Every structure is written in C-alpha cells, then in structure tokens.
Amino acid sequence: MKRNLLLFCTVFVFVIGFIGCDKSTDTDNTGNDNGELGGQTDIDLNKIGTNYDVFFPFPERDRIKDSTIVTKNENGLVTYKHSSVFDTVFFRALEKSLGLNEFPSTLRKAALDMYLKKYNATLDSTDKLNIKLKAEFKARVTSEGIQEYFSSNNDYTKPKTIVAYSWNVGLKYQFTDAEGGVITREVVSKSTTDDYPLGFMFIKVIQVEETKKDDPIVEKTTWIANHKFGLVGIHIKMKNGKELKLGIF
C-alpha cells in the first residue's frame, strides 16, 4: 500500500503541475522553440483567485478535495497554489485505474522524489484518511498559448511551449530537459468544428502529444487546450497500457 501510494503521488503531482499551465514568437512552425509566447496576458484565465478543478473519471472522485488557484499574474507569468486532500479509498480507485502495483518499488520512490522536487511540492501521508499534497508553481499563459518551466528546472528565462493555438497538425519539436531527457511534442489533432465536450457544451480544441525518451512510467501525455478556456484535458497513458483521462474545469 505505501509503495503504491508513492507512485500515485508521483502521477498526481505530474498532473497538477500543468493545470494552470499575432503569431507565437517561440515557434516558426518548423519545430523551433526560441522564446516566450506573444499575445494578451490580462485574460480571464489569469485573474487572481481563479480556481481550477480536476475531474477524475471514477465514482471515488468525491473522496478528494483539490484546488489550484491563481495567486499572482506578472504580465503572463502566472503563479498557482495547489492543495489537495484525499483518503485511501480515492487512492485505491486511482491505483486500480493505472495498475500502479505493476511498477517496481525502487522506481516509484525515485520517481516520487524527482517529481516532488521538480514541482516544488510537499506530501504529508501521516494520516491515511487525510493525505495532503501541496505545491506552488509558475506557468506562462497568454491568449496565444501555454508554456511551462518544469522542463528547464524552473529557469524562467527558458520557457517550453505546451501549446500555441496557431500550431497546426503535424508540427513537431524536440528539446532536452534539465535532466537530460529528450522530449517530443507534436500536434496530433486540431478541431474545425465544436467537437470536444466541456461540461454542457462543445468546443474546438488542439491536442498536443508528448513523449519523453526512456521515461520508465509514462508512455505519452496528450494535452488538450482551447484558446478561450486554456488547458481543458490531460490524457496520460502509462507504460503498462493503462490510461487516465482527466478533465479540467
């Protein structure tokens, strides 16, 4: 149980680390990644106090309370504060969804330590009925797209784009992160009609598939975003073939 909890927290920290997160200046549609996104920064997504929730696709989702709140907006450099409290019932549901017990315990522990450090997160599992996860992180969010700084070890002079709304299907770029891992991001889908469900409506989205060479846990991550609502979904496929599809509201 304790070993599996470590991997759950690894995946959950990974998930919350990207919630917040004219033509773009960082790409020329050939895969180059050279700087910050342009666009407006005084947008609804960046308003202080804006709260984001993650929707987990199983009944036990009611056993977790989570929030990711915008606490600061410095010309598009947005600070988020995350807090979540959950119990072992919720954990077991997620454990079943992802098949966490299939991963070696040494791998789970190493991955947890890496992600906690990467996302500046803390974990308190003393009380198994009230396990607490907290984190504070930054992302660049504009009317043109979303960028993260985790890949550059939170070096705010080296943003990496998750999505630019001007991108088209087939765009692909690679970069090496601060740990020496090779990350590839590729646009695999872009709506031409309102075809993606968000609550009680349908919206247009762009989907960017990410892979990291030699990642021992995650096979691929798909970021789903909309120009008005920002990041609206994350699909994670694990190395064991299990998948988790999350909604963000």
C-alpha positions as CSV (number, residue, x, y, z in Angstrom):
1,M,0.0,0.0,0.0
2,K,2.7,2.5,1.0
3,R,4.8,1.7,-2.0
4,N,1.8,2.1,-4.4
5,L,0.9,5.4,-2.7
6,L,4.3,6.7,-3.8
7,L,3.6,6.2,-7.5
8,F,0.1,7.6,-7.1
9,C,1.6,10.8,-5.7
10,T,4.1,10.8,-8.5
11,V,1.4,10.8,-11.1
12,F,-0.8,13.2,-9.3
13,V,2.0,15.8,-8.8
14,F,2.7,15.3,-12.5
15,V,-0.9,16.1,-13.3
16,I,-1.4,19.2,-11.1
17,G,1.9,20.6,-12.3
18,F,0.4,21.5,-15.6
19,I,-3.1,22.6,-14.8
20,G,-2.5,26.2,-14.9
21,C,-0.3,25.8,-17.4
22,D,-0.2,37.8,-33.5
23,K,1.9,34.5,-34.3
24,S,3.8,33.0,-31.4
25,T,7.3,34.2,-31.1
26,D,8.7,30.9,-29.9
27,T,7.9,28.8,-33.0
28,D,8.2,29.2,-36.7
29,N,6.1,26.0,-37.3
30,T,9.2,24.0,-38.1
31,G,9.6,22.9,-34.5
32,N,12.0,25.6,-33.2
33,D,11.4,26.7,-29.6
34,N,13.1,30.1,-29.1
35,G,11.4,32.3,-26.6
36,E,8.2,33.5,-24.9
37,L,4.7,33.5,-26.3
38,G,3.2,36.7,-27.5
39,G,-0.4,37.6,-27.0
40,Q,-2.5,39.3,-24.3
41,T,-1.8,38.4,-20.7
42,D,-4.7,40.3,-19.0
43,I,-7.2,37.5,-19.7
44,D,-9.8,35.6,-17.6
45,L,-7.6,32.6,-17.2
46,N,-5.0,34.7,-15.3
47,K,-7.3,36.5,-12.9
48,I,-6.2,36.3,-9.3
49,G,-8.5,33.9,-7.4
50,T,-9.4,31.8,-10.5
51,N,-9.7,28.2,-9.3
52,Y,-9.2,25.1,-11.4
53,D,-10.5,21.6,-10.5
54,V,-9.5,18.2,-11.9
55,F,-12.3,15.8,-12.8
56,F,-11.3,12.1,-12.2
57,P,-13.4,9.6,-14.3
58,F,-14.5,7.3,-11.5
59,P,-17.1,7.4,-8.6
60,E,-14.5,7.8,-5.9
61,R,-13.6,11.2,-7.2
62,D,-15.8,12.6,-4.4
63,R,-13.2,11.4,-1.9
64,I,-10.7,14.1,-2.9
65,K,-10.8,17.8,-2.4
66,D,-8.5,19.7,-4.7
67,S,-8.0,23.3,-5.9
68,T,-5.4,25.1,-8.0
69,I,-5.7,28.8,-7.5
70,V,-4.1,31.7,-9.4
71,T,-2.3,33.8,-6.8
72,K,-0.3,36.2,-9.0
73,N,-0.1,37.4,-12.6
74,E,3.1,39.1,-13.6
75,N,2.5,40.0,-17.2
76,G,1.5,36.4,-18.1
77,L,3.9,34.7,-15.7
78,V,1.2,33.2,-13.5
79,T,1.7,31.7,-10.0
80,Y,-0.5,28.8,-8.9
81,K,-1.0,27.4,-5.5
82,H,-2.3,23.8,-5.3
83,S,-3.8,21.9,-2.4
84,S,-5.4,18.5,-2.3
85,V,-6.6,16.2,0.4
86,F,-7.7,12.6,-0.2
87,D,-8.0,9.3,1.5
88,T,-7.1,5.7,0.8
89,V,-10.5,5.0,-0.9
90,F,-9.7,7.5,-3.6
91,F,-6.1,6.2,-3.8
92,R,-7.2,2.6,-4.4
93,A,-9.6,3.7,-7.2
94,L,-6.7,5.5,-8.9
95,E,-4.4,2.6,-8.2
96,K,-6.8,0.3,-10.0
97,S,-7.2,2.7,-12.9
98,L,-3.4,2.9,-13.5
99,G,-2.2,-0.5,-12.4
100,L,0.3,1.1,-10.1
101,N,1.4,-2.2,-8.4
102,E,3.0,-3.3,-11.7
103,F,5.9,-0.8,-11.2
104,P,8.9,-1.7,-9.1
105,S,9.1,0.0,-5.7
106,T,12.5,1.4,-6.3
107,L,11.2,3.1,-9.4
108,R,8.2,4.5,-7.6
109,K,10.3,6.0,-4.9
110,A,12.9,7.6,-7.3
111,A,10.1,9.0,-9.4
112,L,8.3,10.5,-6.5
113,D,11.4,12.2,-5.2
114,M,12.0,13.6,-8.7
115,Y,8.5,15.0,-9.2
116,L,8.2,16.5,-5.7
117,K,11.4,18.4,-6.3
118,K,10.5,19.3,-9.9
119,Y,7.1,20.8,-9.0
120,N,8.2,22.2,-5.6
121,A,5.6,20.0,-3.9
122,T,5.3,18.6,-0.4
123,L,3.5,15.4,0.7
124,D,2.1,14.5,4.1
125,S,0.8,11.0,4.3
126,T,0.8,10.7,8.1
127,D,-3.0,10.5,8.3
128,K,-4.2,8.0,5.7
129,L,-7.7,9.5,5.8
130,N,-6.4,13.0,5.1
131,I,-3.3,12.7,2.8
132,K,-2.2,16.2,1.9
133,L,-0.4,17.3,-1.2
134,K,0.7,20.9,-1.7
135,A,2.6,22.7,-4.4
136,E,3.3,26.1,-5.8
137,F,4.5,26.6,-9.4
138,K,4.5,29.1,-12.3
139,A,3.5,28.9,-16.0
140,R,3.3,31.5,-18.8
141,V,-0.3,31.8,-20.0
142,T,-1.4,34.2,-22.8
143,S,-4.1,34.5,-25.4
144,E,-1.7,32.7,-27.7
145,G,-0.9,29.6,-25.7
146,I,0.6,28.0,-22.6
147,Q,4.3,27.5,-21.6
148,E,5.9,25.6,-18.7
149,Y,9.2,25.9,-16.9
150,F,9.5,22.5,-15.2
151,S,11.5,21.1,-18.2
152,S,14.1,23.8,-17.6
153,N,14.3,23.3,-13.8
154,N,12.2,26.4,-13.2
155,D,14.5,28.7,-15.1
156,Y,12.1,31.4,-16.1
157,T,14.4,32.6,-19.0
158,K,13.8,29.2,-20.7
159,P,10.1,28.6,-21.3
160,K,8.9,25.5,-23.1
161,T,5.7,25.6,-25.0
162,I,2.9,23.1,-24.3
163,V,0.6,24.5,-26.9
164,A,0.3,27.5,-29.1
165,Y,-3.1,28.0,-30.6
166,S,-1.7,28.9,-34.0
167,W,0.0,25.5,-34.4
168,N,-1.3,23.1,-37.0
169,V,-1.5,19.3,-37.2
170,G,1.9,17.7,-37.9
171,L,4.0,20.4,-36.1
172,K,6.7,18.7,-34.0
173,Y,9.6,19.8,-32.0
174,Q,12.1,18.2,-29.6
175,F,14.2,19.6,-26.8
176,T,16.4,18.3,-24.0
177,D,15.1,19.0,-20.5
178,A,17.2,19.9,-17.4
179,E,17.6,16.2,-16.6
180,G,19.0,15.3,-20.0
181,G,15.8,13.7,-21.2
182,V,14.7,14.2,-24.8
183,I,11.1,15.4,-25.0
184,T,9.0,15.5,-28.2
185,R,5.8,17.4,-28.6
186,E,3.6,17.0,-31.7
187,V,0.2,18.4,-32.7
188,V,-1.9,15.3,-33.4
189,S,-5.4,17.0,-33.8
190,K,-7.0,20.4,-34.2
191,S,-10.8,20.9,-34.4
192,T,-12.5,22.5,-37.2
193,T,-15.9,22.2,-35.5
194,D,-17.1,22.3,-31.9
195,D,-16.5,18.6,-31.2
196,Y,-15.0,18.3,-27.7
197,P,-17.3,18.1,-24.7
198,L,-16.7,20.6,-21.9
199,G,-19.5,20.4,-19.3
200,F,-22.8,21.0,-21.1
201,M,-21.2,22.4,-24.3
202,F,-18.8,21.5,-27.1
203,I,-15.7,23.5,-28.0
204,K,-12.9,23.4,-30.5
205,V,-9.6,22.1,-29.2
206,I,-6.0,21.4,-30.2
207,Q,-4.3,18.2,-29.0
208,V,-0.6,18.0,-28.4
209,E,1.0,14.6,-27.8
210,E,4.2,14.5,-25.6
211,T,6.7,11.7,-25.2
212,K,9.9,11.5,-23.3
213,K,12.5,9.1,-24.4
214,D,13.3,6.4,-21.9
215,D,10.6,7.5,-19.4
216,P,10.0,4.4,-17.3
217,I,6.5,5.2,-16.2
218,V,4.6,7.4,-18.7
219,E,4.4,6.3,-22.4
220,K,2.8,9.5,-23.6
221,T,0.8,12.5,-22.4
222,T,-1.8,14.4,-24.5
223,W,-2.5,18.0,-23.7
224,I,-5.9,19.3,-24.8
225,A,-6.4,23.0,-24.9
226,N,-8.9,25.7,-26.1
227,H,-8.0,29.3,-27.0
228,K,-10.6,30.6,-24.5
229,F,-10.5,28.1,-21.7
230,G,-6.9,27.1,-21.8
231,L,-6.0,23.6,-20.7
232,V,-9.2,21.5,-20.6
233,G,-8.0,18.0,-20.5
234,I,-5.0,15.7,-19.9
235,H,-4.7,12.1,-21.1
236,I,-2.0,10.0,-19.6
237,K,-1.0,6.6,-21.0
238,M,1.2,4.5,-18.8
239,K,3.9,2.1,-19.8
240,N,1.7,-0.8,-18.6
241,G,-1.0,0.2,-21.1
242,K,-3.4,1.8,-18.6
243,E,-4.8,5.2,-19.4
244,L,-6.2,8.1,-17.3
245,K,-8.4,10.8,-19.0
246,L,-8.8,13.9,-16.8
247,G,-11.0,16.9,-17.3
248,I,-10.0,20.4,-16.1
249,F,-12.7,23.0,-15.3
